[in-house]
Amino acid sequence: MSNIKEIENKHISVLLTELVDSIDIKNDNKNIIVDSTLGMWWHASKMIEKMNAWDIFVWFDADIKNLELARIRLDEVNKNKKVEIHLINSNFWNLKDELEKIWIKEITWIYYDLWLSSLHLDEADRWFSFMKDGPLDMRLDKTKWKTAADIVNSYKDSELREIFLKYWEEPGANKIAKNIVELRRKKRFETTLELSEIIPGWVKVKSRIFQAIRIEVNGELEVLEKSLHDAISLLKKDSNIFVISFHSLEDRITKNIFRDETRDCICDDIICSCGHKKSLKVLNKKPILPSEEEIKQNPRSRSAKARLAKKII
């Protein structure tokens, strides 16, 4: 348990109050809440504290280590609550299929926290830091075959440039891509520091390049888009979806999907041919941002944006 406490002290959840306050626990019906990105367990712990006995809480995480640690913490929180908890070791790409396996076809609330936890960022053996040495991996799901090393050592310079521009609009994308290709002819990149040391510029540049590679490794944008559509289809009427993002592209995907789901037509035809019907009401016209006090306590929260919507059909 000391290890759990040590990790909790290092990790600060973002927009925790805003997230917890947005949930409306019903006392006359079973609440089925899905944490699609468990990561660390602060959000989940606070949710379980609000839930009623025999409600259902489902958490997803592709990282088995996160799940193993979280189970210890959540079992402790749930000891006197008697919430029915399901642990699912899977990416939220599989949201609908995995819920069907446990006979859940409707949910009353779902949330996404799309940033890596401090556990990933601070521990070199979790393969994400550009400031500490570790394997050049970056897979959130260790069962997948493609690693960061595979990308860095096999992509053409044009392909590397494309992901650096697509995911972060990095001004130095062309130079960095050519440099990687030239240097890997002499020696294959194997560790995070080997890659970090050849990226010129400030920490922000290294951070953008590493994040772009991580997004490519995990297919994060495509996965998010599919999962959000699945989540909305699973929500019961008057149920909410809450998404915390830290990247402009993730926020744009969320914003666009929410916008489309507030419209009765999403095609460009003069006479509508899509048959689309609006299913959501957006509850915050502007994104929810962390307070100045939260940013002061946790600088990593400064880029966070949250969007909240309610199912209306």
The 8 nearest C-alpha neighbors of each residue, nearest first, counted from 0:
[[1, 3, 2, 4, 71, 5, 72, 68],
 [2, 0, 4, 3, 5, 6, 7, 8],
 [1, 3, 5, 0, 4, 6, 7, 68],
 [4, 2, 0, 6, 1, 5, 7, 68],
 [5, 3, 7, 1, 6, 2, 8, 0],
 [4, 6, 2, 8, 3, 7, 1, 9],
 [5, 7, 9, 3, 8, 4, 2, 10],
 [8, 6, 4, 10, 9, 5, 3, 11],
 [7, 9, 5, 6, 10, 4, 11, 3],
 [10, 8, 6, 7, 5, 11, 117, 118],
 [11, 9, 7, 117, 8, 6, 12, 116],
 [12, 10, 13, 9, 297, 8, 7, 117],
 [11, 13, 15, 41, 10, 14, 42, 39],
 [12, 14, 15, 300, 11, 289, 303, 293],
 [15, 13, 17, 16, 289, 18, 12, 288],
 [14, 16, 18, 13, 17, 12, 19, 42],
 [17, 15, 19, 18, 14, 20, 13, 21],
 [16, 18, 20, 14, 15, 19, 21, 287],
 [17, 19, 15, 21, 16, 20, 14, 22],
 [18, 20, 16, 21, 17, 22, 15, 46],
 [21, 19, 17, 18, 22, 16, 23, 15],
 [22, 20, 18, 19, 17, 23, 241, 307],
 [23, 21, 20, 19, 24, 18, 239, 108],
 [22, 24, 25, 21, 20, 238, 239, 108],
 [23, 25, 22, 26, 50, 30, 49, 51],
 [26, 24, 27, 28, 23, 30, 29, 51],
 [25, 27, 28, 24, 51, 29, 30, 50],
 [26, 28, 25, 29, 30, 24, 51, 54],
 [29, 27, 26, 25, 30, 54, 24, 31],
 [28, 30, 54, 31, 27, 25, 53, 55],
 [29, 31, 54, 107, 55, 32, 28, 25],
 [32, 30, 55, 106, 107, 56, 54, 29],
 [33, 31, 108, 56, 109, 107, 30, 57],
 [32, 34, 109, 57, 58, 35, 56, 108],
 [35, 33, 58, 110, 36, 37, 109, 57],
 [34, 36, 59, 111, 33, 58, 91, 37],
 [37, 35, 60, 59, 111, 34, 38, 112],
 [36, 38, 60, 34, 59, 39, 58, 35],
 [39, 37, 36, 116, 65, 40, 60, 115],
 [38, 40, 37, 41, 116, 65, 69, 10],
 [39, 41, 43, 42, 69, 44, 37, 38],
 [42, 40, 44, 43, 39, 45, 12, 15],
 [43, 41, 45, 44, 40, 46, 15, 12],
 [42, 44, 46, 40, 41, 45, 47, 34],
 [45, 43, 41, 47, 46, 42, 40, 73],
 [44, 46, 48, 42, 43, 47, 41, 49],
 [45, 47, 43, 49, 48, 44, 42, 50],
 [46, 48, 50, 44, 49, 45, 43, 77],
 [47, 49, 45, 46, 50, 44, 76, 80],
 [50, 48, 46, 47, 45, 51, 24, 19],
 [51, 49, 47, 48, 46, 54, 24, 52],
 [52, 50, 54, 53, 82, 49, 80, 26],
 [51, 53, 81, 82, 80, 54, 50, 83],
 [54, 52, 82, 83, 81, 51, 55, 29],
 [53, 55, 30, 82, 29, 52, 51, 83],
 [56, 54, 83, 31, 82, 84, 30, 53],
 [55, 57, 84, 32, 31, 33, 83, 85],
 [58, 56, 33, 85, 84, 34, 86, 32],
 [57, 59, 34, 86, 33, 35, 37, 87],
 [58, 60, 35, 87, 36, 37, 89, 88],
 [59, 61, 88, 62, 89, 37, 36, 90],
 [60, 62, 89, 90, 140, 88, 139, 63],
 [63, 61, 60, 64, 65, 140, 139, 66],
 [62, 64, 66, 65, 67, 61, 88, 60],
 [65, 63, 67, 66, 62, 68, 69, 61],
 [66, 64, 68, 63, 62, 67, 69, 38],
 [67, 65, 69, 63, 64, 68, 70, 60],
 [66, 68, 64, 70, 69, 65, 63, 71],
 [69, 67, 65, 66, 70, 71, 64, 72],
 [68, 70, 66, 72, 71, 67, 40, 73],
 [69, 71, 73, 67, 72, 68, 74, 66],
 [72, 70, 69, 74, 68, 73, 75, 67],
 [71, 73, 69, 75, 70, 74, 76, 68],
 [72, 74, 76, 70, 75, 71, 77, 69],
 [75, 73, 77, 71, 76, 72, 70, 78],
 [74, 76, 73, 72, 78, 77, 71, 70],
 [77, 75, 73, 74, 78, 72, 44, 48],
 [78, 76, 80, 74, 75, 79, 73, 81],
 [77, 79, 75, 76, 80, 74, 81, 73],
 [78, 80, 77, 81, 76, 75, 82, 52],
 [79, 81, 77, 52, 82, 78, 51, 48],
 [82, 80, 52, 79, 77, 53, 83, 78],
 [81, 83, 53, 52, 54, 80, 55, 84],
 [82, 84, 55, 53, 54, 56, 81, 85],
 [85, 83, 56, 57, 55, 82, 86, 58],
 [86, 84, 57, 56, 87, 58, 83, 55],
 [85, 87, 58, 57, 88, 59, 84, 66],
 [88, 86, 59, 89, 58, 85, 60, 57],
 [89, 87, 61, 60, 59, 63, 86, 62],
 [90, 88, 61, 60, 87, 59, 91, 93],
 [89, 91, 61, 92, 60, 93, 59, 88],
 [90, 92, 94, 93, 35, 226, 89, 59],
 [93, 91, 222, 90, 226, 94, 225, 223],
 [94, 92, 91, 96, 95, 97, 90, 89],
 [95, 93, 91, 97, 92, 96, 98, 226],
 [94, 96, 98, 97, 93, 99, 229, 230],
 [97, 95, 99, 93, 98, 94, 100, 92],
 [96, 98, 100, 99, 94, 95, 93, 101],
 [99, 97, 103, 95, 100, 101, 96, 94],
 [98, 100, 102, 103, 96, 101, 97, 104],
 [101, 99, 97, 98, 102, 96, 103, 95],
 [100, 102, 99, 98, 103, 97, 85, 104],
 [103, 101, 99, 100, 104, 98, 97, 105],
 [102, 104, 98, 99, 101, 105, 106, 100],
 [103, 105, 99, 102, 233, 98, 106, 95],
 [106, 104, 233, 234, 103, 235, 107, 31],
 [105, 107, 234, 31, 108, 233, 235, 32],
 [108, 106, 238, 31, 235, 234, 30, 32],
 [107, 109, 32, 239, 238, 106, 240, 33],
 [110, 108, 33, 240, 32, 34, 241, 239],
 [109, 111, 241, 34, 242, 240, 35, 33],
 [110, 112, 242, 35, 36, 113, 243, 241],
 [113, 111, 243, 36, 114, 242, 244, 110],
 [114, 112, 244, 111, 243, 115, 245, 36],
 [115, 113, 112, 245, 116, 244, 243, 38],
 [116, 114, 119, 117, 113, 120, 38, 118],
 [117, 115, 118, 119, 38, 39, 114, 120],
 [116, 118, 120, 119, 10, 121, 115, 9],
 [117, 119, 116, 121, 120, 122, 6, 10],
 [120, 118, 117, 125, 116, 121, 122, 115],
 [119, 121, 117, 128, 118, 122, 127, 116],
 [120, 122, 118, 117, 119, 123, 128, 125],
 [123, 121, 124, 125, 119, 120, 118, 128],
 [124, 122, 133, 125, 131, 126, 132, 128],
 [123, 125, 126, 133, 122, 134, 132, 127],
 [124, 126, 123, 119, 122, 127, 133, 137],
 [127, 125, 137, 124, 136, 133, 134, 123],
 [128, 126, 137, 125, 120, 119, 129, 123],
 [129, 127, 130, 120, 131, 123, 126, 121],
 [128, 130, 191, 195, 131, 192, 127, 205],
 [131, 129, 128, 132, 192, 195, 191, 123],
 [132, 130, 123, 128, 129, 133, 192, 191],
 [133, 131, 192, 191, 123, 190, 130, 134],
 [132, 134, 123, 190, 124, 191, 126, 135],
 [133, 135, 190, 136, 126, 191, 189, 124],
 [136, 134, 190, 191, 148, 189, 147, 126],
 [135, 137, 146, 147, 126, 134, 138, 148],
 [138, 136, 126, 127, 213, 147, 146, 139],
 [139, 137, 140, 136, 141, 146, 217, 216],
 [138, 140, 62, 61, 141, 137, 217, 90],
 [139, 141, 61, 138, 142, 62, 143, 90],
 [142, 140, 143, 138, 139, 62, 144, 61],
 [141, 143, 140, 144, 138, 139, 61, 145],
 [144, 142, 141, 140, 145, 138, 146, 139],
 [143, 145, 146, 142, 141, 138, 149, 140],
 [146, 144, 143, 149, 216, 147, 150, 138],
 [147, 145, 136, 149, 148, 216, 138, 137],
 [146, 148, 136, 150, 149, 135, 137, 216],
 [149, 147, 151, 135, 146, 150, 152, 136],
 [150, 148, 146, 152, 147, 151, 153, 145],
 [151, 149, 147, 154, 153, 148, 152, 146],
 [150, 152, 148, 149, 153, 147, 154, 188],
 [151, 153, 149, 150, 148, 154, 187, 183],
 [154, 152, 150, 149, 151, 155, 148, 180],
 [155, 153, 150, 158, 159, 151, 152, 156],
 [156, 154, 158, 157, 159, 153, 180, 176],
 [155, 157, 176, 159, 158, 177, 160, 180],
 [158, 156, 160, 155, 159, 161, 176, 173],
 [159, 157, 161, 155, 160, 156, 154, 162],
 [160, 158, 156, 161, 162, 157, 176, 154],
 [159, 161, 157, 172, 163, 158, 173, 176],
 [162, 160, 158, 164, 159, 163, 165, 157],
 [161, 163, 165, 164, 159, 160, 166, 211],
 [164, 162, 160, 161, 172, 165, 169, 211],
 [165, 163, 168, 161, 169, 162, 167, 166],
 [166, 164, 162, 163, 161, 168, 167, 211],
 [165, 167, 211, 164, 163, 162, 168, 248],
 [166, 168, 169, 164, 163, 165, 207, 211],
 [169, 167, 164, 165, 166, 170, 163, 172],
 [168, 170, 167, 164, 172, 171, 163, 207],
 [171, 169, 172, 168, 164, 173, 163, 167],
 [170, 172, 169, 174, 173, 175, 204, 176],
 [173, 171, 160, 175, 169, 170, 163, 174],
 [172, 174, 176, 160, 175, 171, 177, 156],
 [175, 173, 177, 176, 171, 172, 178, 160],
 [176, 174, 178, 172, 177, 173, 171, 179],
 [175, 177, 156, 179, 173, 178, 160, 174],
 [178, 176, 180, 174, 179, 175, 156, 181],
 [179, 177, 175, 181, 176, 180, 174, 182],
 [180, 178, 176, 182, 177, 181, 183, 175],
 [181, 179, 177, 183, 178, 182, 156, 176],
 [180, 182, 178, 179, 183, 184, 177, 185],
 [183, 181, 184, 179, 185, 180, 178, 186],
 [182, 184, 186, 187, 185, 180, 181, 179],
 [185, 183, 182, 181, 186, 180, 187, 179],
 [186, 184, 183, 182, 187, 181, 180, 188],
 [187, 185, 183, 184, 188, 182, 189, 152],
 [186, 188, 183, 189, 152, 185, 184, 182],
 [189, 187, 190, 193, 183, 186, 148, 194],
 [188, 190, 135, 148, 187, 134, 193, 191],
 [191, 189, 135, 134, 193, 133, 192, 188],
 [190, 192, 135, 194, 132, 193, 133, 129],
 [193, 191, 195, 132, 194, 190, 196, 129],
 [194, 192, 190, 191, 196, 195, 188, 189],
 [193, 195, 192, 191, 196, 197, 188, 190],
 [196, 194, 192, 198, 197, 129, 193, 191],
 [195, 197, 194, 193, 198, 192, 199, 191],
 [196, 198, 195, 194, 199, 193, 179, 178],
 [199, 197, 195, 196, 205, 175, 200, 194],
 [200, 198, 197, 201, 204, 196, 205, 175],
 [201, 199, 204, 198, 202, 205, 203, 171],
 [200, 202, 203, 204, 205, 199, 206, 198],
 [201, 203, 205, 204, 206, 200, 207, 129],
 [204, 202, 206, 201, 205, 207, 200, 208],
 [203, 205, 207, 206, 202, 201, 200, 208],
 [206, 204, 202, 208, 203, 207, 209, 198],
 [205, 207, 203, 209, 204, 208, 210, 202],
 [208, 206, 210, 204, 205, 209, 211, 203],
 [209, 207, 211, 205, 210, 206, 163, 204],
 [208, 210, 212, 206, 211, 207, 205, 213],
 [209, 211, 213, 207, 212, 208, 206, 214],
 [212, 210, 208, 214, 166, 213, 209, 163],
 [213, 211, 215, 209, 210, 214, 216, 208],
 [212, 214, 210, 216, 215, 211, 137, 209],
 [215, 213, 219, 211, 217, 212, 216, 218],
 [214, 216, 218, 212, 213, 217, 211, 219],
 [217, 215, 213, 214, 218, 146, 147, 212],
 [216, 218, 219, 214, 215, 138, 213, 139],
 [219, 217, 215, 214, 221, 216, 220, 222],
 [218, 220, 222, 214, 217, 221, 223, 215],
 [221, 219, 223, 222, 218, 224, 249, 214],
 [220, 222, 224, 223, 219, 218, 225, 226],
 [221, 223, 219, 92, 220, 225, 224, 226],
 [224, 222, 220, 226, 221, 225, 219, 227],
 [223, 225, 221, 227, 226, 222, 220, 228],
 [226, 224, 228, 222, 223, 227, 229, 221],
 [225, 227, 229, 223, 92, 228, 224, 230],
 [228, 226, 230, 224, 229, 225, 223, 231],
 [227, 229, 231, 225, 226, 230, 232, 224],
 [230, 228, 226, 232, 227, 231, 95, 225],
 [229, 231, 227, 233, 232, 228, 226, 234],
 [232, 230, 234, 228, 233, 229, 227, 310],
 [231, 233, 229, 230, 234, 228, 235, 105],
 [234, 232, 105, 230, 231, 106, 229, 104],
 [235, 233, 106, 231, 232, 105, 107, 238],
 [234, 236, 238, 107, 106, 105, 237, 233],
 [235, 237, 310, 312, 311, 238, 234, 309],
 [238, 236, 310, 311, 309, 235, 239, 312],
 [239, 237, 107, 310, 236, 108, 235, 309],
 [240, 238, 309, 108, 308, 310, 241, 109],
 [239, 241, 109, 308, 110, 307, 108, 309],
 [240, 242, 307, 110, 306, 111, 109, 239],
 [243, 241, 111, 306, 305, 110, 112, 244],
 [244, 242, 305, 112, 304, 111, 113, 303],
 [243, 245, 113, 304, 250, 303, 246, 249],
 [246, 244, 303, 302, 114, 304, 247, 113],
 [245, 247, 249, 248, 244, 250, 302, 303],
 [248, 246, 250, 249, 251, 245, 244, 252],
 [247, 249, 251, 250, 246, 252, 166, 220],
 [250, 248, 252, 246, 251, 247, 244, 253],
 [249, 251, 247, 253, 248, 252, 244, 254],
 [250, 252, 248, 254, 249, 253, 255, 247],
 [253, 251, 249, 255, 250, 254, 256, 248],
 [254, 252, 250, 256, 251, 255, 257, 249],
 [253, 255, 251, 257, 252, 256, 250, 258],
 [256, 254, 258, 252, 257, 253, 251, 259],
 [255, 257, 259, 253, 258, 254, 252, 260],
 [256, 258, 260, 254, 255, 259, 253, 261],
 [259, 257, 255, 261, 256, 260, 254, 262],
 [260, 258, 256, 261, 262, 257, 255, 265],
 [259, 261, 277, 257, 278, 279, 258, 262],
 [260, 262, 277, 279, 258, 259, 280, 278],
 [263, 261, 277, 264, 259, 260, 276, 265],
 [262, 264, 276, 277, 275, 265, 261, 274],
 [263, 265, 275, 262, 266, 271, 276, 273],
 [264, 266, 259, 275, 262, 267, 263, 273],
 [267, 265, 268, 264, 273, 271, 272, 275],
 [266, 268, 269, 265, 271, 264, 270, 272],
 [267, 269, 270, 271, 266, 272, 273, 265],
 [270, 268, 271, 267, 266, 272, 264, 273],
 [269, 271, 268, 272, 267, 266, 273, 264],
 [272, 270, 268, 273, 269, 264, 266, 274],
 [271, 273, 274, 270, 268, 266, 264, 275],
 [274, 272, 275, 271, 266, 264, 265, 268],
 [275, 273, 272, 276, 264, 271, 263, 265],
 [274, 276, 264, 273, 263, 265, 277, 262],
 [277, 275, 263, 278, 274, 262, 264, 260],
 [276, 278, 262, 261, 263, 260, 279, 275],
 [277, 279, 260, 311, 312, 310, 261, 276],
 [280, 278, 310, 261, 260, 311, 309, 277],
 [279, 281, 309, 308, 261, 282, 310, 311],
 [282, 280, 308, 283, 307, 279, 309, 284],
 [281, 283, 308, 307, 280, 284, 309, 306],
 [284, 282, 285, 281, 307, 286, 306, 287],
 [285, 283, 282, 286, 281, 306, 287, 307],
 [284, 286, 283, 287, 306, 288, 305, 282],
 [287, 285, 305, 306, 304, 288, 283, 284],
 [286, 288, 305, 304, 306, 285, 289, 283],
 [289, 287, 304, 286, 303, 290, 305, 14],
 [290, 288, 293, 14, 294, 291, 300, 303],
 [289, 291, 293, 292, 294, 288, 14, 295],
 [290, 292, 294, 293, 295, 289, 301, 296],
 [291, 293, 295, 290, 294, 296, 289, 297],
 [292, 294, 296, 290, 295, 291, 297, 289],
 [295, 293, 298, 297, 291, 301, 296, 292],
 [294, 296, 292, 293, 297, 298, 291, 290],
 [297, 295, 293, 294, 292, 298, 291, 11],
 [296, 298, 294, 299, 295, 300, 293, 11],
 [299, 297, 294, 300, 301, 295, 296, 293],
 [300, 298, 297, 301, 302, 294, 303, 13],
 [299, 301, 298, 303, 302, 294, 297, 13],
 [300, 302, 294, 299, 303, 298, 289, 297],
 [303, 301, 245, 300, 304, 299, 246, 244],
 [304, 302, 245, 300, 301, 244, 288, 243],
 [305, 303, 288, 244, 286, 287, 243, 245],
 [304, 306, 243, 287, 242, 286, 244, 288],
 [307, 305, 242, 286, 241, 287, 283, 243],
 [306, 308, 241, 282, 240, 283, 281, 242],
 [307, 309, 281, 282, 240, 280, 239, 279],
 [308, 310, 239, 280, 279, 238, 237, 311],
 [311, 309, 279, 236, 237, 238, 278, 312],
 [310, 312, 236, 279, 278, 237, 309, 280],
 [311, 236, 278, 310, 279, 235, 237, 277]]
